[in-house]
């Protein structure tokens, strides 16, 4: 599972499974949940050539922040980007990312992400 840029200056969630790969447009919360999963080290490691770096995740969160119209949420996203850029501990980054999530994903972002990824995989089998 990961993310890929789209032609409309957005990102897609990409899910690889036994039946092939699937993708769906990713909203801000889906991308933030993916960033949380990255810092929690909650997903299987991808092949080296597909692995995201801290800089990749910072760019992803920066993209979400730039598109955010809600000023308080944009500030929280900026704090998360700063934490990533400054190399702060993973738990600090996770707290800042989680603070910026909307209610649907805030309970357990990784479980919510896996549920959404499961539905993407199911529609592409």
C-alpha positions in Angstrom: 0.0 0.0 0.0 1.2 3.5 -0.8 0.5 6.6 -2.7 1.2 7.9 -6.2 0.8 11.4 -7.7 -2.1 11.9 -10.1 -2.5 14.1 -13.2 -4.8 16.5 -11.4 -2.1 17.5 -8.9 -3.5 15.1 -6.3 -2.6 11.7 -4.9 -4.1 8.3 -5.2 -4.0 5.5 -2.7 -2.4 2.4 -4.4 -3.1 -1.0 -3.1 -1.3 -4.1 -4.3 -2.8 -7.5 -3.7 -2.9 -11.1 -5.0 -5.4 -10.1 -7.6 -3.4 -7.1 -8.9 -3.3 -3.5 -8.0 -6.0 -1.0 -7.4 -6.1 2.8 -6.8 -8.5 5.4 -5.7 -8.3 9.1 -5.3 -7.0 10.0 -1.9 -8.5 12.8 0.2 -6.5 14.6 2.9 -7.5 12.3 5.7 -6.5 9.2 3.7 -3.1 10.7 3.0 -2.6 11.7 6.6 -3.6 8.2 7.8 -1.0 6.8 5.4 1.6 9.2 6.8 0.7 8.0 10.3 1.1 4.3 9.2 4.5 5.2 7.8 5.7 6.7 11.1 4.1 3.8 13.1 5.9 1.4 10.8 2.6 -0.4 10.5 2.8 -1.6 6.9 4.9 -4.2 5.3 8.1 -2.7 3.8 7.8 -2.1 0.0 10.6 -2.9 -2.4 13.4 -0.4 -2.0 12.7 1.3 -5.3 9.1 2.1 -4.1 9.9 2.9 -0.5 8.8 6.4 0.7 11.4 8.6 2.5 10.8 11.2 5.2 11.1 13.8 2.5 8.4 12.0 0.4 6.0 12.0 3.4 6.8 15.6 4.2 6.0 16.6 0.6 2.7 14.6 0.9 1.7 16.4 4.1 2.9 19.8 2.7 0.6 19.1 -0.3 -2.3 18.5 2.0 -1.5 21.6 4.0 -1.3 23.8 0.9 -4.8 22.7 -0.2 -6.4 23.1 3.2 -8.8 26.0 3.5 -9.4 25.7 7.3 -6.8 27.9 8.9 -6.6 25.9 12.2 -6.2 22.6 10.4 -3.6 24.2 8.1 -1.6 25.3 11.1 -1.7 21.8 12.6 -0.5 20.4 9.2 2.3 22.9 9.2 3.4 21.8 12.6 3.4 18.2 11.4 5.5 19.1 8.4 7.9 21.0 10.7 8.2 17.9 12.9 9.0 15.7 9.9 11.5 18.2 8.5 13.2 18.6 11.8 13.5 14.9 12.3 11.5 14.8 15.5 10.7 11.4 17.1 8.1 9.3 15.4 5.7 9.6 18.3 5.8 13.4 18.1 5.1 13.3 14.4 2.3 10.8 14.8 0.6 13.1 17.5 0.8 16.1 15.2 -0.5 14.2 12.2 -3.4 12.7 14.3 -4.3 16.2 15.6 -4.9 17.3 12.0 -7.1 14.4 11.1 -10.9 14.8 10.8 -13.1 12.8 13.1 -13.6 9.8 10.8 -10.0 8.7 10.9 -8.9 10.2 14.3 -9.9 7.1 16.4 -7.3 4.8 14.9 -5.9 6.2 11.6 -4.2 3.0 10.7 -7.2 0.7 11.2 -9.3 3.2 9.2 -6.7 3.3 6.4 -6.6 -0.5 6.3 -10.4 -0.7 6.1 -10.4 1.8 3.2 -7.5 -0.1 1.5 -9.5 -3.3 1.8 -12.4 -1.8 0.0 -10.1 -0.6 -2.8 -8.6 -4.0 -3.1 -12.0 -5.7 -3.1 -13.3 -3.5 -6.0 -10.2 -4.4 -8.2 -10.2 -8.2 -7.7 
